[in-house]
Amino acid sequence: MLVLVAPGQGAQTPGFLTPWLDLPGVEDRLREWSAAIDLDLVHYGTKADADEIRDTAVAQPLLVASALVSARQLFPAAEDFARLVGAAAGHSVGELAAAALTGVLPERSAMELVRKRGLAMAEAAAVTETGMSALLGGDPEVVLPHLEKLGLTPANVNGAGQIVAAGTAAQLAALAEDKPEGTRKVVALKVAGAFHTHHMAPAVSALEAAVQELSPAEPHTRYVSNKDGGVVASGAEIVRRLVGQVANPVRWDLCMETFKELGVTALVEVAPGGTLTGLAKRALPGVKTLALKSPADLDAARELIAEHAAPAGSPAE
């Protein structure tokens, strides 16, 4: 069974969209979305530097756009996706890409929503200097109480020995000086706020208003949610979770447990791939993984899809 996943914020790098623009129709689609959301995706994906694309209001639309255009190279029509993919998920903002790919939202609606999400989260992040750091290694039973002691939130519980802490700059500095016993390394992430914490509460209110105009459809493919790793068969419930998700932890560990329970044999991560395949290699031994880093990876991805894709029942099963 094939699982397709979309990465979250921090996966972007300067110029990562450049090679994708050589493919037919990609630049036209990006320019169409750019006009719809008033953000030049082509410029930011090809010419902007690391600081420019670190901006939450830029990074989030850029990541969803890259996920969608790269996925469509593998699955040109929704019918192809529904027929070949057993389950889909996204990490944090990647959930909006997953919602579009599983048919819950039209692509343009997903782009408009992620633009509003990015702006709202950037505004919330500007109130206090906050950020996120990844802790590599360590026992969760040791790490989690240590984070609580420092006033930090375990914003992403990613599995495979990785937990991401979020909080104020001062709290993260204290963590760097006093890391939990057994933790190999603490790495500051390329994000501009304490996402998936109470610091993002104002963004939840903004998104609640933004989704009122949406008419979500039921997913045509199993949608695995960050909230609890559950398979969600209701489009309305998926959108409700997308709203609450910005101020609640990402449980990617539980998503991977669900992939395992569903019988995953292969996992493809859409552009800019790498982060989630790295986690899967450690947490899902024996599962074939492939990260779409550039169009050069498309042929290998198609071969993997042909080998592992199979009808896997209805989205509700």
N, C-alpha and C positions, 0 to 999 in steps of 0.2 A: 504494500500500500504506500502511495506517495503522499507526502505532506509538503505543502508549500508555505513558506514563512517570509515575513517582511520585517526588516530591521527597524530599530528605533533611533532616536536622536543620539548623535555622537558617532554614527557610522559614516557620516559625510566627510569627504576630503576634497581639497581644492581641485577643480577640473574633472571630477569623476564622471560627469555627464558627457564630456567631449566626444569619446568614441561612439556613444549611442546616437549622436546627431547624424552620423554617416548613414544610418539605416533609413530606408524609405518611410516617410510619414512621421517620423519621431519629432523632428523640429517643428513641423506644422502643428502637431498635437500640443507640444509644449508652448508654442506661441499662442495657440487658442486658449489654453488654460491661463497663461500669463495675462492675457487681456481680461479674462473673466475675474481674476483675483487681484489685479493691479500689482503684479510682482513679476519681474523679468526673470523667469526660471532659466532661460538660456544663458543669460549673463551670469547669474549666480552659480549655475552648474558648470560653467566653462572658464570664466575669467576671474571670479571673485576669490579673495584670499581666505585663509583659515578663519580670521577674525570675523569677516563679513558673514560667512556661512555658519558661524557659531551662534549668531543671533537667532534666538528661538523663532521669531516671526518669519525668518528666511528658511532656517533649517527644516522646519516641519513640512511646509509645502514642497520643498525640494525633495525630501525623502519619499513622500507619498507619490509625487510625480515620477520619480525614478523607478519606484517599485512597480507602478502601473505600466510604464512604457516597456520595461524589461520583461514583465510577465506576459504582456501581449505579444511579444516575439515568440513565446512558447505556446501560448493559447490564444490564437487570433480571435476566437469567438467565445462567448459565455458557454456555449454548448460544449466546446472543447474542454474548458476548465471543469465543468460539471461532470463530464464523462471520465476524465483522466485523474483528477485530484481527489484523494480520499478525505482530506481535511486541510484547512487553512487556518493560519493564525498570524498575528503581527505583534511585535514587541512595542508596547507603549503607542507612539504615534503610528507605528506600523499597523495597528488595528484598523485604522481608517482605510488603509490600502486593502487589508483583508476583507473589510466590509464591502468595498467596491468590487473586488475580484469574485466574491461569493454572491454577488447580485443584490445585496441589501440596499446599496446606494448606487446611483449612476456615478460614473467617474467624475463628471463635472461637479456634482453635488458634494462628493467626497473632497474635491479640491477646494471648493468654496468653504466647506466646514473646517478643513484643516488650516486654511488661512485665518479664519476667525479664532480657531483654537490657538494657533501660534501667537497671534496678536494679544489674545486674552492672557495667555500664560506669560508672555514677555512683560505685560503690564503688571501682572501679579508679582513677577520676579523682581521688578524694579523697586518694590516697596522696601525690601531688605536685601542686603548682599548675602546671597545663598548659593549653594552649589551641590555637587554630588561627587562621591568618591567610591571607587570599586575596591572591595576587600577580596583579595585572592587567597584561597586556602582558609583553614580554620573551621572549627566545629560550630554549626549554628547555635548549639546550646551554650557555647561560650561567647560567640560574636554578638548575638542578639541582646543579651543582658548588658554587655559592654556598651553597645550603641545606646541603649536606653539610659544608662548611667551618664552618658555624655549629652543626652538630650537630642540625639539623632534618630531619624526614622529609617528603618530598613525598606527603602522605597522600591527596590527591585530585588526579589529573592529569585535569583536566576538558576539555581541548581549548579551542579558540576563545580562546587566549591567557590561560588561567587555570590556575594551579596553587595548591593550598592546602597551606601548610606547617603542620606540627604539632610541638609540643615543649613545653619548659618555658616558664614566664613569662619567665625571664631570656633564654632563647634567642630568643623572639619579640620581646622588647624590643630585642635586638641587631639583629634583622632590620629593625625599624622605623627604626633609626638608620642602618643600612647595607644598603639594598636593592640587589638585583642591577642591574647596568647594563642599561638599556633597559626596566626595569619602571616603569610609570606610577604605580602606587599599591599600597600594602599596607594591607589592610582587615582589622581584627580581626573574627572571626565570633562570632555569638551562640550559642556552644557552650561547654560547661563541662568540656572535656577534650581531650587529644591523641588523638583517635579514629584508628583505622587505623594505629596505631604499636605498638611494643613495650610502651608504657605500658598497653595494654589486654590484655596476656597473661592476667591473672587472670580477665577476663571470658570468654575463650575456654574456660577450664576449666569455668566455670559453665554456659555454653551447651552444651558437650559433654554434660554431665549432663542438661540440660533437654530435649534433643532425643531422648533415648533412648526416651521414651514416645510419640514421633510415628510415624505410619505414612504417609509422604508418597506421593502419587499421581504418575503421570507427567503432565507439563504438557500441556494441551490446545491451547496456543498457544505459539509460539516464546518461550523465556525467554532473554534476553540477560544474561549475567553480568558483574558489576563486576570480577571477578578478571582477566579477559583479553579481554572483549568477545565471548567465545564463546557460541554457542547451545547450551544444555544441555538434553538431552532426557530426562534421568533425574531423577526427583523426589528420590531418595536423594542424588544428587550435588549437587543444588541446595541441599538442607538442609545437607550437609557444607560447601558453600561459604559458606552463611549464617553458620555457626559461625566459620570461619576469617577471614571478611571483617572482623570487628571489629578485628583486629590487622594487617590487610594493606591496602595502598593501594587506593583506588577508581580504576579506569581508565575513567572516563566517556568519555575521548577514544576509546578502543577500542570502547566500546559504540556511539558515534555512527558510527564507521567501519563497524561491522557493519550498522547501520541503512541506511547508504548502499549497502553491498554487496547487501543484501536488496531494494533498490529502493524505499525509503521515499519517499512523496509527501506525506504529512501526518503531523503529530505532535501529539497531545493530551496535555497535562500535567494530571493530576488535582489536586484541591485539597490544599494551598494553592499553586496554580500560579504560575509566573513565572520561577523560577531556571533550570530546564532548557530552557524555551522560549527564554530569552535566549541560552543557549549554542548551541542549535540554529540560531537565526537567523544566528549568525556562522559556525558550522561546517558547516551544511547549506543552502547557498544554493539557493533555488528550492523548498524544502520548505515547505508551508503549516504554520503552527504556531498553536496555541490553548492558552491557559492558563485553567484553570477557577479563577477567583478567587472567584466567588460563583455562586449559582443563576442570576443574570442572564446568565451565559455559556452556559447549557445549550443554548439553542436554536441558537446559532451552532455549538456543538460538534456537535450532531446533524446540522446541515447539512453540516459538514465530513466527518463520518463517512459520511453518505449519498453524498457525492461521491467519497470516496477508499477506502472499505472494499471489499474484494473477497476472495474465498477465496484463500489464499496458500500452499496446500500443507500438509503435515503439520508438526508442531512439530520434527521431526528433520531436515527438509530444510535 
